């Protein structure tokens, strides 16, 4: 089932729909790996305000531990909450959205639906950084789909 974004973004709806449908084709662990890749892709927009944030690093590390069965869902949720604390400290909306993308990506260990939220926040970053340029949005969505398809094709696996 394809859902609408829960946040207001200028988007390429067709590509988003393809991503959401394809995301259902992979395991939750692979979905988490992909969401982390998406979040790291827009991380430079957060690092302008928070370079080398321990909360961000810990969020990624906790999710990666969960992927290997060495962290609990509760630990993943707590790490995600810490990342969202960083978002609340951000001055710019771009950095805040990048932090939200990271927090959602970390949260995939808790719930699959966080992956699409991570991609939507990544698109919000692109909206803010490039004044709602639909070509930049389509470029980001194409890249997200390309990375996701690597898991579907088995080029990358859990």
GUFIVO-205700 format. One record per atom (N, C-alpha, C): residue number from 1; x, y, z; atom name. Coordinates in steps of 0.001 Angstrom, whole numbers, m for minus. Layout:
<nutor NUM&px X&py Y&pz Z&fitor CA>
...
end
This chain:
<nutor 1&px 843&py m1184&pz 0&fitor N>
<nutor 1&px 0&py 0&pz 0&fitor CA>
<nutor 1&px 886&py 1245&pz 0&fitor C>
<nutor 2&px 611&py 2148&pz m922&fitor N>
<nutor 2&px 1399&py 3362&pz m1048&fitor CA>
<nutor 2&px 735&py 4472&pz m228&fitor C>
<nutor 3&px 1548&py 5140&pz 559&fitor N>
<nutor 3&px 1057&py 6202&pz 1427&fitor CA>
<nutor 3&px 1587&py 7546&pz 973&fitor C>
<nutor 4&px 905&py 8585&pz 1368&fitor N>
<nutor 4&px 1371&py 9942&pz 1114&fitor CA>
<nutor 4&px 2422&py 10296&pz 2154&fitor C>
<nutor 5&px 3331&py 11193&pz 1805&fitor N>
<nutor 5&px 4310&py 11643&pz 2807&fitor CA>
<nutor 5&px 3604&py 12281&pz 4001&fitor C>
<nutor 6&px 4172&py 12086&pz 5172&fitor N>
<nutor 6&px 3602&py 12663&pz 6390&fitor CA>
<nutor 6&px 4102&py 14089&pz 6644&fitor C>
<nutor 7&px 5048&py 14520&pz 5829&fitor N>
<nutor 7&px 5566&py 15886&pz 5941&fitor CA>
<nutor 7&px 5351&py 16587&pz 4601&fitor C>
<nutor 8&px 5328&py 17899&pz 4635&fitor N>
<nutor 8&px 5098&py 18673&pz 3422&fitor CA>
<nutor 8&px 6412&py 18800&pz 2647&fitor C>
<nutor 9&px 6399&py 18235&pz 1431&fitor N>
<nutor 9&px 7586&py 18296&pz 573&fitor CA>
<nutor 9&px 7155&py 18468&pz m885&fitor C>
<nutor 10&px 8030&py 19071&pz m1668&fitor N>
<nutor 10&px 7900&py 19067&pz m3118&fitor CA>
<nutor 10&px 8592&py 17786&pz m3562&fitor C>
<nutor 11&px 7857&py 16935&pz m4289&fitor N>
<nutor 11&px 8378&py 15588&pz m4543&fitor CA>
<nutor 11&px 8045&py 15117&pz m5948&fitor C>
<nutor 12&px 8744&py 14081&pz m6361&fitor N>
<nutor 12&px 8436&py 13334&pz m7575&fitor CA>
<nutor 12&px 7594&py 12144&pz m7118&fitor C>
<nutor 13&px 6279&py 12305&pz m7186&fitor N>
<nutor 13&px 5358&py 11312&pz m6623&fitor CA>
<nutor 13&px 5509&py 9934&pz m7254&fitor C>
<nutor 14&px 5768&py 9887&pz m8551&fitor N>
<nutor 14&px 5909&py 8592&pz m9224&fitor CA>
<nutor 14&px 7131&py 7830&pz m8708&fitor C>
<nutor 15&px 8239&py 8532&pz m8586&fitor N>
<nutor 15&px 9445&py 7874&pz m8063&fitor CA>
<nutor 15&px 9262&py 7468&pz m6610&fitor C>
<nutor 16&px 8634&py 8315&pz m5823&fitor N>
<nutor 16&px 8388&py 7971&pz m4415&fitor CA>
<nutor 16&px 7554&py 6697&pz m4330&fitor C>
<nutor 17&px 6538&py 6598&pz m5180&fitor N>
<nutor 17&px 5677&py 5417&pz m5192&fitor CA>
<nutor 17&px 6474&py 4160&pz m5548&fitor C>
<nutor 18&px 7353&py 4257&pz m6539&fitor N>
<nutor 18&px 8202&py 3108&pz m6907&fitor CA>
<nutor 18&px 9093&py 2696&pz m5739&fitor C>
<nutor 19&px 9660&py 3687&pz m5072&fitor N>
<nutor 19&px 10526&py 3402&pz m3924&fitor CA>
<nutor 19&px 9731&py 2692&pz m2839&fitor C>
<nutor 20&px 8557&py 3215&pz m2530&fitor N>
<nutor 20&px 7761&py 2611&pz m1461&fitor CA>
<nutor 20&px 7373&py 1175&pz m1799&fitor C>
<nutor 21&px 6983&py 920&pz m3034&fitor N>
<nutor 21&px 6627&py m449&pz m3446&fitor CA>
<nutor 21&px 7846&py m1368&pz m3377&fitor C>
<nutor 22&px 8986&py m884&pz m3852&fitor N>
<nutor 22&px 10198&py m1709&pz m3844&fitor CA>
<nutor 22&px 10729&py m1949&pz m2439&fitor C>
<nutor 23&px 10494&py m1010&pz m1548&fitor N>
<nutor 23&px 10959&py m1173&pz m167&fitor CA>
<nutor 23&px 10295&py m2377&pz 497&fitor C>
<nutor 24&px 9111&py m2736&pz 38&fitor N>
<nutor 24&px 8412&py m3903&pz 588&fitor CA>
<nutor 24&px 9061&py m5222&pz 174&fitor C>
<nutor 25&px 9970&py m5180&pz m786&fitor N>
<nutor 25&px 10558&py m6399&pz m1340&fitor CA>
<nutor 25&px 11798&py m6885&pz m603&fitor C>
<nutor 26&px 12271&py m6117&pz 356&fitor N>
<nutor 26&px 13500&py m6506&pz 1049&fitor CA>
<nutor 26&px 13254&py m6672&pz 2545&fitor C>
<nutor 27&px 14183&py m7346&pz 3188&fitor N>
<nutor 27&px 14067&py m7598&pz 4628&fitor CA>
<nutor 27&px 14203&py m6290&pz 5414&fitor C>
<nutor 28&px 13783&py m6324&pz 6650&fitor N>
<nutor 28&px 13885&py m5144&pz 7507&fitor CA>
<nutor 28&px 15350&py m4760&pz 7736&fitor C>
<nutor 29&px 16221&py m5740&pz 7837&fitor N>
<nutor 29&px 17646&py m5441&pz 8025&fitor CA>
<nutor 29&px 18193&py m4727&pz 6792&fitor C>
<nutor 30&px 17882&py m5244&pz 5597&fitor N>
<nutor 30&px 18354&py m4573&pz 4387&fitor CA>
<nutor 30&px 17715&py m3195&pz 4237&fitor C>
<nutor 31&px 16466&py m3083&pz 4643&fitor N>
<nutor 31&px 15792&py m1789&pz 4603&fitor CA>
<nutor 31&px 16510&py m790&pz 5516&fitor C>
<nutor 32&px 16925&py m1252&pz 6678&fitor N>
<nutor 32&px 17669&py m395&pz 7604&fitor CA>
<nutor 32&px 19005&py 24&pz 6998&fitor C>
<nutor 33&px 19693&py m917&pz 6368&fitor N>
<nutor 33&px 20979&py m583&pz 5737&fitor CA>
<nutor 33&px 20788&py 482&pz 4667&fitor C>
<nutor 34&px 19747&py 312&pz 3855&fitor N>
<nutor 34&px 19470&py 1271&pz 2792&fitor CA>
<nutor 34&px 19100&py 2637&pz 3369&fitor C>
<nutor 35&px 18260&py 2667&pz 4394&fitor N>
<nutor 35&px 17860&py 3936&pz 5006&fitor CA>
<nutor 35&px 19072&py 4672&pz 5584&fitor C>
<nutor 36&px 19998&py 3924&pz 6153&fitor N>
<nutor 36&px 21228&py 4538&pz 6683&fitor CA>
<nutor 36&px 22040&py 5149&pz 5536&fitor C>
<nutor 37&px 22109&py 4476&pz 4404&fitor N>
<nutor 37&px 22816&py 5017&pz 3234&fitor CA>
<nutor 37&px 22165&py 6325&pz 2796&fitor C>
<nutor 38&px 20827&py 6336&pz 2754&fitor N>
<nutor 38&px 20094&py 7554&pz 2376&fitor CA>
<nutor 38&px 20409&py 8688&pz 3360&fitor C>
<nutor 39&px 20383&py 8381&pz 4646&fitor N>
<nutor 39&px 20655&py 9403&pz 5660&fitor CA>
<nutor 39&px 22093&py 9919&pz 5558&fitor C>
<nutor 40&px 23030&py 9028&pz 5349&fitor N>
<nutor 40&px 24430&py 9460&pz 5241&fitor CA>
<nutor 40&px 24656&py 10320&pz 3998&fitor C>
<nutor 41&px 23828&py 10116&pz 2977&fitor N>
<nutor 41&px 23948&py 10888&pz 1744&fitor CA>
<nutor 41&px 23677&py 12378&pz 1973&fitor C>
<nutor 42&px 22792&py 12698&pz 2903&fitor N>
<nutor 42&px 22477&py 14109&pz 3173&fitor CA>
<nutor 42&px 23109&py 14598&pz 4481&fitor C>
<nutor 43&px 23918&py 13752&pz 5087&fitor N>
<nutor 43&px 24578&py 14099&pz 6343&fitor CA>
<nutor 43&px 25401&py 15389&pz 6285&fitor C>
<nutor 44&px 26047&py 15726&pz 5166&fitor N>
<nutor 44&px 26806&py 16982&pz 5140&fitor CA>
<nutor 44&px 25969&py 18222&pz 5491&fitor C>
<nutor 45&px 24684&py 18171&pz 5236&fitor N>
<nutor 45&px 23818&py 19311&pz 5572&fitor CA>
<nutor 45&px 23629&py 19449&pz 7083&fitor C>
<nutor 46&px 23797&py 18362&pz 7809&fitor N>
<nutor 46&px 23728&py 18397&pz 9270&fitor CA>
<nutor 46&px 25094&py 18725&pz 9865&fitor C>
<nutor 47&px 26131&py 18184&pz 9261&fitor N>
<nutor 47&px 27476&py 18351&pz 9811&fitor CA>
<nutor 47&px 27958&py 19793&pz 9780&fitor C>
<nutor 48&px 27306&py 20631&pz 8982&fitor N>
<nutor 48&px 27654&py 22061&pz 8996&fitor CA>
<nutor 48&px 27406&py 22647&pz 10387&fitor C>
<nutor 49&px 26354&py 22173&pz 11060&fitor N>
<nutor 49&px 26034&py 22655&pz 12415&fitor CA>
<nutor 49&px 26564&py 21719&pz 13497&fitor C>
<nutor 50&px 26569&py 20439&pz 13233&fitor N>
<nutor 50&px 26969&py 19450&pz 14234&fitor CA>
<nutor 50&px 28001&py 18483&pz 13661&fitor C>
<nutor 51&px 29223&py 18937&pz 13462&fitor N>
<nutor 51&px 30252&py 18005&pz 12984&fitor CA>
<nutor 51&px 30607&py 17007&pz 14090&fitor C>
<nutor 52&px 30779&py 15776&pz 13719&fitor N>
<nutor 52&px 31217&py 14731&pz 14657&fitor CA>
<nutor 52&px 30329&py 14608&pz 15892&fitor C>
<nutor 53&px 29019&py 14631&pz 15717&fitor N>
<nutor 53&px 28090&py 14497&pz 16835&fitor CA>
<nutor 53&px 28080&py 13061&pz 17359&fitor C>
<nutor 54&px 28323&py 12918&pz 18647&fitor N>
<nutor 54&px 28296&py 11583&pz 19271&fitor CA>
<nutor 54&px 26921&py 10943&pz 19171&fitor C>
<nutor 55&px 25874&py 11752&pz 19260&fitor N>
<nutor 55&px 24511&py 11210&pz 19189&fitor CA>
<nutor 55&px 24221&py 10640&pz 17799&fitor C>
<nutor 56&px 24709&py 11307&pz 16779&fitor N>
<nutor 56&px 24526&py 10818&pz 15409&fitor CA>
<nutor 56&px 25336&py 9546&pz 15201&fitor C>
<nutor 57&px 26594&py 9588&pz 15585&fitor N>
<nutor 57&px 27461&py 8418&pz 15446&fitor CA>
<nutor 57&px 26892&py 7231&pz 16207&fitor C>
<nutor 58&px 26437&py 7458&pz 17432&fitor N>
<nutor 58&px 25860&py 6392&pz 18240&fitor CA>
<nutor 58&px 24588&py 5829&pz 17595&fitor C>
<nutor 59&px 23787&py 6705&pz 16983&fitor N>
<nutor 59&px 22583&py 6244&pz 16308&fitor CA>
<nutor 59&px 22903&py 5274&pz 15192&fitor C>
<nutor 60&px 23857&py 5649&pz 14345&fitor N>
<nutor 60&px 24268&py 4752&pz 13262&fitor CA>
<nutor 60&px 24825&py 3444&pz 13823&fitor C>
<nutor 61&px 25701&py 3553&pz 14827&fitor N>
<nutor 61&px 26320&py 2355&pz 15399&fitor CA>
<nutor 61&px 25291&py 1432&pz 16051&fitor C>
<nutor 62&px 24314&py 1999&pz 16746&fitor N>
<nutor 62&px 23288&py 1182&pz 17397&fitor CA>
<nutor 62&px 22453&py 452&pz 16361&fitor C>
<nutor 63&px 22097&py 1135&pz 15284&fitor N>
<nutor 63&px 21332&py 480&pz 14231&fitor CA>
<nutor 63&px 22146&py m648&pz 13599&fitor C>
<nutor 64&px 23421&py m403&pz 13363&fitor N>
<nutor 64&px 24273&py m1437&pz 12773&fitor CA>
<nutor 64&px 24421&py m2631&pz 13719&fitor C>
<nutor 65&px 24471&py m2383&pz 15018&fitor N>
<nutor 65&px 24498&py m3482&pz 15989&fitor CA>
<nutor 65&px 23182&py m4263&pz 15939&fitor C>
<nutor 66&px 22062&py m3557&pz 15836&fitor N>
<nutor 66&px 20761&py m4214&pz 15726&fitor CA>
<nutor 66&px 20717&py m5100&pz 14480&fitor C>
<nutor 67&px 21262&py m4600&pz 13375&fitor N>
<nutor 67&px 21278&py m5376&pz 12127&fitor CA>
<nutor 67&px 21972&py m6723&pz 12315&fitor C>
<nutor 68&px 22955&py m6767&pz 13208&fitor N>
<nutor 68&px 23718&py m8004&pz 13466&fitor CA>
<nutor 68&px 23174&py m8768&pz 14677&fitor C>
<nutor 69&px 22039&py m8327&pz 15215&fitor N>
<nutor 69&px 21434&py m9007&pz 16359&fitor CA>
<nutor 69&px 22129&py m8725&pz 17675&fitor C>
<nutor 70&px 22874&py m7616&pz 17750&fitor N>
<nutor 70&px 23642&py m7305&pz 18957&fitor CA>
<nutor 70&px 23104&py m6076&pz 19697&fitor C>
<nutor 71&px 21933&py m5595&pz 19296&fitor N>
<nutor 71&px 21258&py m4509&pz 20010&fitor CA>
<nutor 71&px 19756&py m4786&pz 19930&fitor C>
<nutor 72&px 19044&py m4323&pz 20920&fitor N>
<nutor 72&px 17602&py m4549&pz 20974&fitor CA>
<nutor 72&px 16844&py m3435&pz 20259&fitor C>
<nutor 73&px 15576&py m3695&pz 19971&fitor N>
<nutor 73&px 14715&py m2675&pz 19384&fitor CA>
<nutor 73&px 14625&py m1481&pz 20338&fitor C>
<nutor 74&px 14562&py m1743&pz 21620&fitor N>
<nutor 74&px 14518&py m660&pz 22607&fitor CA>
<nutor 74&px 15766&py 224&pz 22489&fitor C>
<nutor 75&px 16927&py m372&pz 22342&fitor N>
<nutor 75&px 18163&py 405&pz 22211&fitor CA>
<nutor 75&px 18145&py 1241&pz 20929&fitor C>
<nutor 76&px 17603&py 667&pz 19862&fitor N>
<nutor 76&px 17488&py 1405&pz 18605&fitor CA>
<nutor 76&px 16562&py 2611&pz 18788&fitor C>
<nutor 77&px 15426&py 2401&pz 19434&fitor N>
<nutor 77&px 14489&py 3501&pz 19668&fitor CA>
<nutor 77&px 15142&py 4606&pz 20487&fitor C>
<nutor 78&px 15850&py 4225&pz 21547&fitor N>
<nutor 78&px 16504&py 5222&pz 22398&fitor CA>
<nutor 78&px 17557&py 6004&pz 21615&fitor C>
<nutor 79&px 18318&py 5310&pz 20778&fitor N>
<nutor 79&px 19337&py 5977&pz 19960&fitor CA>
<nutor 79&px 18673&py 6947&pz 18977&fitor C>
<nutor 80&px 17543&py 6532&pz 18410&fitor N>
<nutor 80&px 16805&py 7410&pz 17506&fitor CA>
<nutor 80&px 16299&py 8655&pz 18209&fitor C>
<nutor 81&px 15806&py 8486&pz 19442&fitor N>
<nutor 81&px 15339&py 9638&pz 20217&fitor CA>
<nutor 81&px 16479&py 10629&pz 20457&fitor C>
<nutor 82&px 17671&py 10112&pz 20711&fitor N>
<nutor 82&px 18839&py 10983&pz 20930&fitor CA>
<nutor 82&px 19168&py 11779&pz 19663&fitor C>
<nutor 83&px 19022&py 11135&pz 18499&fitor N>
<nutor 83&px 19262&py 11845&pz 17241&fitor CA>
<nutor 83&px 18238&py 12963&pz 17073&fitor C>
<nutor 84&px 16999&py 12696&pz 17427&fitor N>
<nutor 84&px 15967&py 13730&pz 17312&fitor CA>
<nutor 84&px 16221&py 14890&pz 18285&fitor C>
<nutor 85&px 16944&py 14635&pz 19374&fitor N>
<nutor 85&px 17368&py 15728&pz 20255&fitor CA>
<nutor 85&px 18283&py 16686&pz 19489&fitor C>
<nutor 86&px 19164&py 16130&pz 18667&fitor N>
<nutor 86&px 20047&py 16958&pz 17841&fitor CA>
<nutor 86&px 19201&py 17827&pz 16912&fitor C>
<nutor 87&px 18162&py 17232&pz 16326&fitor N>
<nutor 87&px 17295&py 18000&pz 15415&fitor CA>
<nutor 87&px 16696&py 19208&pz 16117&fitor C>
<nutor 88&px 16290&py 19024&pz 17351&fitor N>
<nutor 88&px 15688&py 20137&pz 18096&fitor CA>
<nutor 88&px 16702&py 21242&pz 18401&fitor C>
<nutor 89&px 17983&py 20909&pz 18385&fitor N>
<nutor 89&px 19036&py 21895&pz 18660&fitor CA>
<nutor 89&px 19493&py 22639&pz 17402&fitor C>
<nutor 90&px 19093&py 22164&pz 16229&fitor N>
<nutor 90&px 19545&py 22766&pz 14973&fitor CA>
<nutor 90&px 18960&py 24157&pz 14777&fitor C>
<nutor 91&px 19760&py 25033&pz 14243&fitor N>
<nutor 91&px 19326&py 26398&pz 13945&fitor CA>
<nutor 91&px 18633&py 26461&pz 12580&fitor C>
<nutor 92&px 19202&py 25810&pz 11584&fitor N>
<nutor 92&px 18623&py 25872&pz 10240&fitor CA>
<nutor 92&px 17639&py 24718&pz 10023&fitor C>
<nutor 93&px 16636&py 24992&pz 9202&fitor N>
<nutor 93&px 15655&py 23957&pz 8860&fitor CA>
<nutor 93&px 16303&py 22841&pz 8050&fitor C>
<nutor 94&px 17299&py 23175&pz 7261&fitor N>
<nutor 94&px 17988&py 22170&pz 6454&fitor CA>
<nutor 94&px 18702&py 21166&pz 7358&fitor C>
<nutor 95&px 19457&py 21657&pz 8326&fitor N>
<nutor 95&px 20155&py 20769&pz 9261&fitor CA>
<nutor 95&px 19149&py 19973&pz 10088&fitor C>
<nutor 96&px 18082&py 20623&pz 10504&fitor N>
<nutor 96&px 17045&py 19945&pz 11293&fitor CA>
<nutor 96&px 16438&py 18789&pz 10501&fitor C>
<nutor 97&px 16145&py 19024&pz 9233&fitor N>
<nutor 97&px 15569&py 17962&pz 8396&fitor CA>
<nutor 97&px 16574&py 16839&pz 8163&fitor C>
<nutor 98&px 17834&py 17179&pz 8026&fitor N>
<nutor 98&px 18865&py 16150&pz 7869&fitor CA>
<nutor 98&px 18949&py 15289&pz 9133&fitor C>
<nutor 99&px 18878&py 15919&pz 10291&fitor N>
<nutor 99&px 18894&py 15171&pz 11551&fitor CA>
<nutor 99&px 17657&py 14282&pz 11660&fitor C>
<nutor 100&px 16518&py 14792&pz 11233&fitor N>
<nutor 100&px 15291&py 13978&pz 11250&fitor CA>
<nutor 100&px 15442&py 12769&pz 10328&fitor C>
<nutor 101&px 16068&py 12968&pz 9171&fitor N>
<nutor 101&px 16310&py 11838&pz 8259&fitor CA>
<nutor 101&px 17154&py 10766&pz 8946&fitor C>
<nutor 102&px 18191&py 11199&pz 9654&fitor N>
<nutor 102&px 19045&py 10251&pz 10379&fitor CA>
<nutor 102&px 18242&py 9539&pz 11468&fitor C>
<nutor 103&px 17485&py 10293&pz 12241&fitor N>
<nutor 103&px 16686&py 9690&pz 13311&fitor CA>
<nutor 103&px 15707&py 8662&pz 12779&fitor C>
<nutor 104&px 15068&py 8974&pz 11659&fitor N>
<nutor 104&px 14135&py 8024&pz 11056&fitor CA>
<nutor 104&px 14874&py 6788&pz 10541&fitor C>
<nutor 105&px 16029&py 6984&pz 9934&fitor N>
<nutor 105&px 16806&py 5848&pz 9426&fitor CA>
<nutor 105&px 17223&py 4922&pz 10572&fitor C>
<nutor 106&px 17680&py 5505&pz 11654&fitor N>
<nutor 106&px 18054&py 4708&pz 12829&fitor CA>
<nutor 106&px 16836&py 3920&pz 13316&fitor C>
<nutor 107&px 15662&py 4548&pz 13263&fitor N>
<nutor 107&px 14441&py 3938&pz 13762&fitor CA>
<nutor 107&px 13905&py 2779&pz 12947&fitor C>
<nutor 108&px 14479&py 2512&pz 11791&fitor N>
<nutor 108&px 14001&py 1385&pz 10972&fitor CA>
<nutor 108&px 14149&py 68&pz 11739&fitor C>
<nutor 109&px 15091&py 6&pz 12651&fitor N>
<nutor 109&px 15221&py m1185&pz 13490&fitor CA>
<nutor 109&px 13999&py m1398&pz 14375&fitor C>
<nutor 110&px 13256&py m363&pz 14599&fitor N>
<nutor 110&px 12018&py m413&pz 15387&fitor CA>
<nutor 110&px 10817&py m701&pz 14488&fitor C>
<nutor 111&px 10762&py m17&pz 13334&fitor N>
<nutor 111&px 9593&py m122&pz 12477&fitor CA>
<nutor 111&px 9971&py 183&pz 11028&fitor C>
<nutor 112&px 9551&py m665&pz 10103&fitor N>
<nutor 112&px 9874&py m517&pz 8680&fitor CA>
<nutor 112&px 9472&py 847&pz 8123&fitor C>
<nutor 113&px 8341&py 1373&pz 8580&fitor N>
<nutor 113&px 7820&py 2627&pz 8053&fitor CA>
<nutor 113&px 8753&py 3814&pz 8221&fitor C>
<nutor 114&px 9692&py 3696&pz 9138&fitor N>
<nutor 114&px 10647&py 4785&pz 9333&fitor CA>
<nutor 114&px 11548&py 4980&pz 8111&fitor C>
<nutor 115&px 11698&py 3952&pz 7286&fitor N>
<nutor 115&px 12561&py 4079&pz 6100&fitor CA>
<nutor 115&px 12011&py 5117&pz 5129&fitor C>
<nutor 116&px 10715&py 5059&pz 4842&fitor N>
<nutor 116&px 10138&py 6049&pz 3931&fitor CA>
<nutor 116&px 10177&py 7443&pz 4539&fitor C>
<nutor 117&px 9994&py 7519&pz 5848&fitor N>
<nutor 117&px 10108&py 8828&pz 6496&fitor CA>
<nutor 117&px 11532&py 9376&pz 6339&fitor C>
<nutor 118&px 12522&py 8505&pz 6435&fitor N>
<nutor 118&px 13911&py 8944&pz 6247&fitor CA>
<nutor 118&px 14102&py 9497&pz 4839&fitor C>
<nutor 119&px 13537&py 8816&pz 3835&fitor N>
<nutor 119&px 13689&py 9306&pz 2459&fitor CA>
<nutor 119&px 12945&py 10624&pz 2263&fitor C>
<nutor 120&px 11779&py 10749&pz 2904&fitor N>
<nutor 120&px 11020&py 11998&pz 2776&fitor CA>
<nutor 120&px 11771&py 13165&pz 3416&fitor C>
<nutor 121&px 12379&py 12930&pz 4571&fitor N>
<nutor 121&px 13175&py 14000&pz 5188&fitor CA>
<nutor 121&px 14406&py 14331&pz 4333&fitor C>
<nutor 122&px 14973&py 13337&pz 3672&fitor N>
<nutor 122&px 16084&py 13613&pz 2763&fitor CA>
<nutor 122&px 15608&py 14519&pz 1619&fitor C>
<nutor 123&px 14400&py 14266&pz 1134&fitor N>
<nutor 123&px 13839&py 15125&pz 86&fitor CA>
<nutor 123&px 13575&py 16523&pz 626&fitor C>
<nutor 124&px 13134&py 16615&pz 1863&fitor N>
<nutor 124&px 12926&py 17946&pz 2455&fitor CA>
<nutor 124&px 14249&py 18714&pz 2515&fitor C>
<nutor 125&px 15332&py 18013&pz 2820&fitor N>
<nutor 125&px 16658&py 18643&pz 2808&fitor CA>
<nutor 125&px 16957&py 19205&pz 1423&fitor C>
<nutor 126&px 16696&py 18399&pz 400&fitor N>
<nutor 126&px 16944&py 18838&pz m979&fitor CA>
<nutor 126&px 16036&py 20024&pz m1318&fitor C>
<nutor 127&px 14763&py 19965&pz m903&fitor N>
<nutor 127&px 13852&py 21105&pz m1109&fitor CA>
<nutor 127&px 14443&py 22385&pz m530&fitor C>
<nutor 128&px 14905&py 22294&pz 704&fitor N>
<nutor 128&px 15423&py 23472&pz 1397&fitor CA>
<nutor 128&px 16751&py 23952&pz 807&fitor C>
<nutor 129&px 17605&py 23018&pz 466&fitor N>
<nutor 129&px 18936&py 23375&pz m43&fitor CA>
<nutor 129&px 18889&py 23922&pz m1470&fitor C>
<nutor 130&px 17872&py 23502&pz m2239&fitor N>
<nutor 130&px 17819&py 23873&pz m3658&fitor CA>
<nutor 130&px 16500&py 24552&pz m4043&fitor C>
<nutor 131&px 15877&py 25235&pz m3075&fitor N>
<nutor 131&px 14696&py 26054&pz m3341&fitor CA>
<nutor 131&px 13608&py 25291&pz m4114&fitor C>
<nutor 132&px 13287&py 24091&pz m3637&fitor N>
<nutor 132&px 12225&py 23254&pz m4213&fitor CA>
<nutor 132&px 12444&py 22897&pz m5685&fitor C>
<nutor 133&px 13685&py 22799&pz m6105&fitor N>
<nutor 133&px 14014&py 22460&pz m7493&fitor CA>
<nutor 133&px 13623&py 21004&pz m7766&fitor C>
<nutor 134&px 12586&py 20814&pz m8571&fitor N>
<nutor 134&px 12080&py 19466&pz m8825&fitor CA>
<nutor 134&px 13115&py 18598&pz m9544&fitor C>
<nutor 135&px 13994&py 19186&pz m10314&fitor N>
<nutor 135&px 15044&py 18393&pz m10965&fitor CA>
<nutor 135&px 15998&py 17808&pz m9936&fitor C>
<nutor 136&px 16340&py 18597&pz m8909&fitor N>
<nutor 136&px 17201&py 18095&pz m7826&fitor CA>
<nutor 136&px 16471&py 17014&pz m7028&fitor C>
<nutor 137&px 15170&py 17201&pz m6824&fitor N>
<nutor 137&px 14363&py 16207&pz m6112&fitor CA>
<nutor 137&px 14348&py 14895&pz m6894&fitor C>
<nutor 138&px 14094&py 14980&pz m8188&fitor N>
<nutor 138&px 14059&py 13781&pz m9028&fitor CA>
<nutor 138&px 15419&py 13095&pz m9037&fitor C>
<nutor 139&px 16480&py 13884&pz m9083&fitor N>
<nutor 139&px 17837&py 13330&pz m9034&fitor CA>
<nutor 139&px 18059&py 12556&pz m7732&fitor C>
<nutor 140&px 17605&py 13117&pz m6601&fitor N>
<nutor 140&px 17751&py 12440&pz m5306&fitor CA>
<nutor 140&px 16897&py 11172&pz m5251&fitor C>
<nutor 141&px 15656&py 11251&pz m5722&fitor N>
<nutor 141&px 14783&py 10070&pz m5721&fitor CA>
<nutor 141&px 15338&py 8985&pz m6646&fitor C>
<nutor 142&px 15865&py 9371&pz m7808&fitor N>
<nutor 142&px 16496&py 8386&pz m8704&fitor CA>
<nutor 142&px 17641&py 7683&pz m7992&fitor C>
<nutor 143&px 18460&py 8454&pz m7284&fitor N>
<nutor 143&px 19588&py 7878&pz m6553&fitor CA>
<nutor 143&px 19090&py 6935&pz m5453&fitor C>
<nutor 144&px 18061&py 7348&pz m4705&fitor N>
<nutor 144&px 17504&py 6497&pz m3652&fitor CA>
<nutor 144&px 17010&py 5173&pz m4234&fitor C>
<nutor 145&px 16303&py 5238&pz m5355&fitor N>
<nutor 145&px 15784&py 4030&pz m5992&fitor CA>
<nutor 145&px 16922&py 3146&pz m6498&fitor C>
<nutor 146&px 17932&py 3763&pz m7076&fitor N>
<nutor 146&px 19105&py 3021&pz m7543&fitor CA>
<nutor 146&px 19760&py 2253&pz m6386&fitor C>
<nutor 147&px 19946&py 2926&pz m5261&fitor N>
<nutor 147&px 20558&py 2279&pz m4093&fitor CA>
<nutor 147&px 19662&py 1160&pz m3551&fitor C>
<nutor 148&px 18361&py 1393&pz m3511&fitor N>
<nutor 148&px 17418&py 380&pz m3042&fitor CA>
<nutor 148&px 17445&py m854&pz m3944&fitor C>
<nutor 149&px 17497&py m619&pz m5246&fitor N>
<nutor 149&px 17491&py m1735&pz m6196&fitor CA>
<nutor 149&px 18721&py m2624&pz m6073&fitor C>
<nutor 150&px 19816&py m2117&pz m5538&fitor N>
<nutor 150&px 20998&py m2956&pz m5297&fitor CA>
<nutor 150&px 20649&py m4082&pz m4320&fitor C>
<nutor 151&px 19805&py m3801&pz m3340&fitor N>
<nutor 151&px 19388&py m4823&pz m2381&fitor CA>
<nutor 151&px 18412&py m5801&pz m3023&fitor C>
<nutor 152&px 17510&py m5290&pz m3838&fitor N>
<nutor 152&px 16532&py m6141&pz m4511&fitor CA>
<nutor 152&px 17227&py m7113&pz m5457&fitor C>
<nutor 153&px 18227&py m6616&pz m6181&fitor N>
<nutor 153&px 18963&py m7451&pz m7142&fitor CA>
<nutor 153&px 19978&py m8362&pz m6460&fitor C>
<nutor 154&px 20178&py m8187&pz m5161&fitor N>
<nutor 154&px 21140&py m9020&pz m4454&fitor CA>
<nutor 154&px 22574&py m8562&pz m4602&fitor C>
<nutor 155&px 22783&py m7372&pz m5138&fitor N>
<nutor 155&px 24144&py m6838&pz m5266&fitor CA>
<nutor 155&px 24728&py m6523&pz m3899&fitor C>
<nutor 156&px 23853&py m6179&pz m2968&fitor N>
<nutor 156&px 24212&py m5947&pz m1570&fitor CA>
<nutor 156&px 23255&py m6805&pz m769&fitor C>
<nutor 157&px 23749&py m7471&pz 255&fitor N>
<nutor 157&px 22825&py m8286&pz 1047&fitor CA>
<nutor 157&px 23201&py m8247&pz 2512&fitor C>
<nutor 158&px 22207&py m8660&pz 3308&fitor N>
<nutor 158&px 22384&py m8691&pz 4755&fitor CA>
<nutor 158&px 23325&py m9768&pz 5156&fitor C>
end
